[in-house]
C-alpha cells in the first residue's frame, strides 16, 4: 500500500523531475525562465496518474498551459500525496 510522503520529500522529487527534464516543459519545450517571465511562476510537475504519489517515474515537467490540458484527479477522489 502506498504511503503519504512529507512535503520536503515531495519538493525534492519535484526538483529532481524538473532537472531530469532539463528545466523544460515536456509538452511544448518552454523553459523555466520563460515560464517565470510569462506566468510569474516556475514550471509545474504533473503526476501522470492523477492522485498518485510523486515519483521520478510517475511525473513530468509541464508549463501552466500544458498542465491545464492534462487529466485531473476526479473531485472527491483521494490524493495519495497529501
C-alpha positions in Angstrom: 0.0 0.0 0.0 1.2 3.5 -0.8 2.1 5.8 2.0 2.0 9.6 2.1 5.2 11.5 1.7 6.4 14.5 3.5 6.4 17.9 1.9 10.2 18.2 1.9 10.5 14.8 0.1 7.8 15.9 -2.4 9.8 19.1 -3.0 13.0 17.1 -3.7 11.2 14.7 -6.0 9.7 17.7 -8.0 13.0 19.3 -8.3 14.6 16.1 -9.5 11.8 15.7 -12.1 12.4 19.3 -13.3 16.2 18.7 -13.5 15.7 15.3 -15.3 13.6 17.1 -17.9 16.2 19.8 -18.4 14.1 22.5 -16.8 11.8 22.4 -19.9 8.2 21.6 -20.4 7.9 18.2 -21.9 4.8 19.3 -23.8 6.0 22.5 -25.6 9.6 23.0 -24.6 9.1 26.2 -22.6 12.0 26.8 -20.2 11.6 27.5 -16.5 12.9 31.1 -17.2 10.2 31.6 -19.9 7.6 30.3 -17.6 8.6 32.7 -14.8 8.5 35.6 -17.3 5.2 34.7 -18.9 3.2 33.2 -15.9 5.2 34.6 -13.0 5.9 31.1 -11.7 8.2 28.2 -12.5 7.3 25.0 -14.3 4.8 22.6 -12.7 5.3 18.9 -12.1 2.4 16.8 -13.3 1.6 13.3 -11.9 0.9 11.1 -14.9 -1.7 9.2 -12.9 -3.7 11.9 -11.1 -3.8 11.5 -7.4 -0.8 9.1 -7.3 2.3 9.6 -5.2 5.0 11.9 -6.6 7.9 9.8 -8.1 10.5 10.3 -10.7 9.0 7.7 -13.0 5.4 8.9 -12.5 5.9 12.6 -13.1 6.7 15.0 -15.9 7.6 18.7 -16.1 5.0 21.0 -17.7 4.2 24.7 -18.1 1.0 26.2 -16.9 -0.7 25.9 -20.3 0.3 22.3 -20.9 -0.6 21.4 -17.3 -4.1 22.8 -17.8 -4.8 20.3 -20.5 -3.6 17.2 -18.6 -6.0 14.8 -16.8 -7.0 15.7 -13.3 -8.0 13.7 -10.3 -11.8 13.5 -10.1 -13.3 15.7 -7.5 -13.6 13.9 -4.1 -11.1 11.1 -5.1 -8.3 10.6 -2.7 -4.9 12.3 -3.3 -2.2 9.9 -2.1 0.4 12.8 -2.0 -1.4 14.6 0.8 
